[in-house]
Amino acid sequence: MAESGYALSMLPAFQKIVSTREKSNIDIMRKMVGEIEPIVADIARHCIFEGSASEIVRESGETDKTKIEKHEGSVEIRTVPIDEFSYQDVLEKLWEMAQQLAQSTAKQIIDAISDGADKSGNVISGEGKPLSEELLLEALSTMSHSFDADGKWQAPSILLTRQQIERMAERHRNQSAHEKAEYKRRLSMIVCEKKAEYDREQARRILAG
């Protein structure tokens, strides 16, 4: 006895097509994650084929292990006729997952940076105050800096939220010419001091080698 209605049927799956689509989706999501959280895109990746941690041996000989954490995203996809599920729908679902991955990955990166800063003692507390040029100069003065073969300063990357960037841009627009010149003068002094420290360190390495 036949029942009224219609039967659901699956389209045949071709492994090569499935694999190609899967790789494309992963590439698209990686790009989306980088757009959502640029810090994730700016950090180089490397593969670890086994184990649950990555081990780094620092210059001092100290071994530092970084635990590997799992990041995942999930979405709900309704069962609809195939002609009602467009490629735009696919991109929207990928974007939804990318947001989840970006948030958890960025948090892990920031936590790792904070942990490293705590261990090195290079932590500057703003004590709840808004970010300012004074805090930036204080932070730069506590850091080690790098210079290229021509002696040009390799400015460090600074991670800021969108709100902090907007506030700093507004502060810069409202500063007088004298305030801007004073900031540049103090920054130049810090860079000169750090260049001298860098040169001394390089000289010690040459003598030790």
Buried (B, 14 or more C-beta within 10 A) or exposed (E): EEEEEEEEEEEEEEEEEEEEEEEEBEEBBBEBBBEBBBBBBEEEEEEEEEEEEEEEEEEEEEEEEBEEEEEEBEEEEEEEEEEEBEEEEBBEBBBBBBBBBBBBBBEBBEEEEEEEBEEEEEEBEEEEEEBEBEBBBEBBBEBEBEBEEEEEBEEEEEBEEEEEEEBBEEBEEEBEEEEEEEBEEBBEEBBEEBBEEBEEEEEEEEEEE
